[in-house]
Amino acid sequence: MDTILVVNAGSSSVKFQVFGVESGNTLKRQMRGQVDGIGTHPRLRATGPDRAVLADRAFAAAAVPDVPAALAAAGNWLREELHIGPIAIGHRVVHGGPDHDAPVRVSAEVLQRLERYISLAPLHQPYNLAPIRSVLARFPDIPQVACFDTAFHRGHSPLADRYAIPEKLYAEGVRRYGFHGLSYEYIAAALPQIAPELAGKRVIVAHLGSGASMCAMDGGRSVESTMGFTALDGLPMGTRPGQLDPGVVLYLATEKGMSPADIQTFLYKDCGLKGLSGVSNDMRELQDSGDARAQFAVDYFVYRIGLNAGMLAAAMSGVDGFVFTAGIGENSPKLRAAIAGKLAWLGVSLDAAANAEGRSLISRPGSPTPVYVIPTDEELMIARHTLALLAPGPIRSQYERAS
């Protein structure tokens, strides 16, 4: 069976999934895995579709010092022990810049263009591109497809796309991109099956995880996002501040004497829930903590989501539905209930039992604004896009979760 390998590389881990391509372009998930602890305590783990353990092995730190080595370790295991040789590799790439509004097959020229956006996504872009570069050097004949978190938002109107800055900077690419697009694209595709009453209507989707954002979707298309030029904007996140007056950055430079590199590290790694609480960037730890600062961080997160929901509703002149997704959104009934309380003015009325049980529809019958919890599947979206570029045509079960 032909297979597609999906890679999502970070600074200390490489996550991967393998999808089989069955007759009629049907995608079937065969395994999930990751190599984490890169450079310190590398470990390869993988499970099959039934969650059975396929691999769990440790490596010496020197054997897996970086992201390319981690991908090589996973690739060697797939080829030599499972005899899997993918026909293509799909990659999550956070920033596509102004040039890419759709997935693209990677060449050396494309890779060079994408490297220009490393400074706009320093926590993600260099690590997203490292395995692409490695495969291009070692296996140049394997097709690779870059799938962008910014692409889903590239259809925004000029009013939503622009900052109030001179035209020259906009032409250079300084604009509001939006992120988490692969997640939002999956939700948009899933709505007709899971919540048909919302298909084609005005929906706010909250992608709530360590990285968090919200998207206004009208008719399945993104019309506004809480994130902008970089993934620092919008909601507070695990270690990122979210919306911030640019004057704060000037203050850090002029009054605190911080260099651009110091400010970048500070904003990406020391702010958000971690900075507010002084305890942790993990929402689970914050909710379980008795520390007053931890509770304040949780309350701040909820408050900002409520504020941004109002902005997104205004962008669409109303809202017909609300969707929670991603790690926190899918797994924290307590947070969902707190957020729903902030959205009562938008017609949200939560069913406490349905929310606690983790049902798909968690609003009360007759709630003017239905509320859903829909698990996202960015890897499946990447596999779909990769297959579509290799074999244009309909992909069967396109809007269903792969098994």
Buried (B, 14 or more C-beta within 10 A) or exposed (E): EBBBBBBBBBBBBBBBBBBBBEEEBBBBBBBBBBBBBBBEEBBBBBBBBEEEEBBEEEBEEEEBBBBBBBBBBBBEBBEEEBEBEBBBBBBBBBBBBBBBBEBBEBEEEBBEBBEEBBEBBBBBBBBBBBBBBBBBEEEEEBBBBBBBBBBBBBEBEEEBBBEEEEEEEBEEBBBBBBBBBBBBBBBBBBBBEBBEEBBEBBBBBBBBBBBBBBBBBBEBBBBBBBBBBBBBBBBBBBBBBBBBEEEEBEEBBEEEEBEEEEBBEBBBBEBBBBBBBEBBBBBEBBBEBEBEEBBEBBEBBBBBBBEBBBBBBEBBEEBBBBBBBBBBBBBBBEBBBBBBEBBEEBBBBBBEEBBEEEEEBBBBEEBEBBBBBBBBBBBBBBBBBBBBBBEEEEBEBEBBBBE
